[in-house]
Amino acid sequence: MNILLVYPAFPETFWGFQHAIRFIRKKSAYPPLGLLTVAALVPQQWEKRLIDLNTTNLTERDLEWADLVFMGAMAIQQKSAREIISRCKEASVTVVAGGPLFTAQHEDFAEVDHFVLNEAEITLPLFLDDLDQGNPKAIYETSAYADIQKSPAPVWELAKLKSYAAMAVQFSRGCPFNCEFCNVTALFGHQSRFKTSEQIVFELDSLYERGWRGSIFFADDNFISNRKYLKNHLLPALAQWRNGKRGISFNTEASVDLADDDELLDLMVKAGFDSVFIGIETPDEACLSECNKKHNRNRDLVQSVKRIQRGGLQVQGGFIVGFDSDTRSIFERQIDFIQKSGIVTAMVGMLQAPPGTKLYERLKREGRLLGDMSGNNDGTTNIITKMDLATLSEGYRDILQNIYSPKNYYRRIKVFLKEYNPPRIAVPFDIQRILALFRSTMRIGIFGKERFQYWNVLIWTIFSRPRFVPLAITLSIYGYHFRKVSESKPC
């Protein structure tokens, strides 16, 4: 049996870093971790190929070779997924689809032959058994959650690692919180399920043996949800594993209450973590109550961010406008918060309602849904907002124009670097990163409209925080990408 694993293309997006990774001659930010794990769940004797449309093209020869096309996707990849399905149908190739997009919206994809929904560790073996018997069903789904300590390691040899800017592994699934707009718990539940440190070390060894020497993203819903295991097992194991290995760094997602746990923060930094994404969402207490973001309430969020930065982790932040409780003042408050906190990488989006969330169900009852969400921070929403949509769109546009203007963006880099206090910085200087220095100097420092701010920050960093010069250049490249993306927003 020939299995073609196809990963749909992402549109231009903040987290795609499409404009930034060109400086280091990479094609995509991360490999398709889910499909590489699925590849490990199918029979070893089957032939398998990976086509990631973010790094390569899907050819007619690929479709002629395939007996089955396995496809996983998120909401943001919906357009590309539909194009792939159409091509498969034209080529008379059977399509098997799973992942968050199809788990939430499989009714919208009538051309798909088989849906393997929810967690593949449970549903894929059921499909494979029926396929072996010659009688596969149209839909496989479950309300149970997988024991991921039995989950296999991804089949890394299917991916061309050199095409990616970073790698990804997953330690845990699930989140203890219950934010109204988030579909994580709808997909993976509230109970944190985690792999053993031995599993993670095995996956990291596999990457290292294949020559990987860069950043590795822990693709967890909330990395710190099982603090006891982290402190006693995983983080010490990661610190030991990294000992003597140059060029490896980690990053992940966590909740803002990481700021309250000095021991955990210190262990993460010692283990090699240098940045963390945190869902700040909004500085408004009423909005935090509305969306049930309890762990962000009744705290000085700016100081929480700074404590994490001083502890040695760069904070990347997610922000939302469009809550029912938002007033016109929220736009200026969001700008002010982002600038004061020194969150250089700030992802701001309009509120969207993913299927399966409590927000979706509430707005459905209220008759306030406007079809499917885009899944992208593209200035669109699938809800009827309490605030006039024209006012909301204008305010959203103003936030992006302010925070990613050269003046404010480079000012935030300084605010951040003044607070940032990791024990050491070890940026791998391979040939592409050295060339990225020269490319950024040319494209940003000479020809870019931000060239004056670029040199101001670079010179300041050289004299004030010299060990952060590579990081300052990286953040400058990120800023170039963010401005390109924000300028293309339809709003």
Buried (B, 14 or more C-beta within 10 A) or exposed (E): BBBBBBBBBBBBBBBBBBBBBBBBBBBBBBBBBBBBBBBBBBEEEEEBBBBBBBBBEBEEEBBEBBEBBBBBBBBBBBEBBBBBBEBBBEEEBBBBBBBBBBBBBBEEBEEBBBBBBBBBBBBBBBBBEBBEEEEBEEBBBEEEBBEBEEBBBBBBEBBEBEBBBBBBBBBBBBBBBBBBBBBBBBBBBEEBBBBBBEBBBEBBEBBBEEEBEBBBBBBBBBBBBBBEBBBEBBBBBBBEBBEEEEBBBBBBBBBBBBBEBEEBBBBBBBBBBBBBBBBBBBBBEEBBBBBBBEBBEEBEBBEBBBBBBBBBBBBBBBBBBBBBBBEEEBBEBBBEBBBBBBBBBBBBBBBBBBBBBBBBBBBEEEEBBBEBBBBBBBBBBBBEBEBEBEEBBEBBBBBBBBBBBBEBBBBBBBBBBBBBEBEEBBBBEEEBBEEBBEBBBEBBBEEBEBBEBBBBBBEBBEEEBEEBBBBBBBBBBBBBBBBBBBEEBEB
